[in-house]
Amino acid sequence: MLADLSLTHVMSTPLTMVLDAGSHACRLILFNPSGKSVYLRHISLDTHNPAAGRFEQDAEQMLSGLRQLIALLPVELQAQIQQCGLCTQRSSVLAWSRSGGQPLSPVISWRDTRAADQLHALSPHAARIRDISGLQLSAHYSASKIAWLINHYDLNNTHYDVCISPIASYLLYHLLEERPCLIDHSNAQRTLLFDRQQLDWSNELAERFTISQHYLPDCRPIACLYGHLTGSHIPLTAVCGDQNGIPHAIAALTDKDALINIGTGAFILTSIEEKAQQKKLLNSLVYSDATSSHFMTEATVNGAGSALEWFQQQSPRNDLFSKLPEWLSHTDDPGMFINTHVGLGSPWWCDGGTACFINSPTPQTRYVAIIESIAFLLYHNLQQLSHMPEKLFVSGGLSKLDGLCQIISTLSSAPVYQSEEVEASASGCAHIAARSNDHKSDKPVANYRTFIPQKQPALTDRYRQFVGELRSRCFND
């Protein structure tokens, strides 16, 4: 919970609750009408890695965690909650029973690429799939995982009772009085089965992936009344993917800027279009209601916090995040990390081979090299835009590393604004939920720490070498 919370400060204030189910934790956060978080509790979640390329979570653990957080909410605060939003990881899916709600499979994480081989036959149709969905053909998105579940859990004869969906649908069913089988547009788009023009499932894409639409939940706008929380009658009026909420949390963001969120994975969202004819980035839905929708250009980096987690398993450091600032400041030549961990996202869209270190001899230099590689991948994506953003707003857990923010600023020659708001995804979801329920909600006016570009020729040289290494692996940049 947020330190030194005084309930008297919020006793007479209308509040918006956000339930956030992420890769490493589920959270319950309360926001006031000014967009400031006034209460936060979290429960950690496990991710299992039973084989190479396979990452799974337990749906019941996730649901139980959210229910515990709701039960722990002080009664004094419950009475102030006017509406609720649900924010989830976008590309994690599971099979579950429509009639009883029980999980029929593990949650297959967004990081999971077990079904990558199924996509080879669809390569000739990749451009058409992108035109319809706004996404690149990738095993990180849900369609190949859904097809894998159908084939490996013998669901073909029971598809009228089975729902295979992003995790949000399963949670909505169990958390709401109405027990709906629904999914919001932003999570639906991440399946590779969604028509971004029609804002509904695509018959053509479902046929391409040989998936019956009977398995899929019904689509609804991001801003929509989904139902009421069981036992409280609090309306749940917004559901969104984790990254999709962030633009709604940054008051200072303009069409000339970009936001970068750096968590388990990293993402860039901006209104700036990519270079003409390139079509290597994504077109992502960040808002929809009954009458309107809004898309932004998105770039995605798979190996952010997940790459650090991977190396921590090989070289554990309990004090890592207290040491990283010092290491980033005092390591002049960290070598290089070829960050193909869980595959390369935009603009490469290839496996990239095995992740490895080059001329990085110690655990300290290797941790710094991983951080640099995250910045390198982000900057390379920024270079795919028609022009460099004027300002870069950063959020997410790893954005608290000053050294990482400085590297991004130096590479991009743009100022980087480090937000004080840690829970940007949830903050944006709260803003949507309150407005959807006709309540006042302001985007929080955050305090920012600013990082100004510096001259670091050696860093630029390492970046060029890094891109050259990836080109030799992918041949498609």
Beta strands, then each sheet from edge to edge (+ up, - down):
strand 1: 15-21
strand 2: 25-31
strand 3: 37-44
strand 4: 48-51
strand 5: 54-57
strand 6: 81-88
strand 7: 93-97
strand 8: 107-108
strand 9: 162-166
strand 10: 182-184
strand 11: 194-195
strand 12: 200-201
strand 13: 218-220
strand 14: 223-228
strand 15: 235-241
strand 16: 258-262
strand 17: 266-270
strand 18: 282-288
strand 19: 293-301
strand 20: 336-338
strand 21: 356-358
strand 22: 392-395
strand 23: 416-419
strand 24: 448-451
sheet 1: 3+ 2- 1+ 6+ 15+ 14-
sheet 2: 4+ 5- 8+
sheet 3: 7+ 9-
sheet 4: 10+ 13+
sheet 5: 11+ 12-
sheet 6: 18+ 19- 17+ 16- 22- 23- 24+
sheet 7: 20+ 21-
end
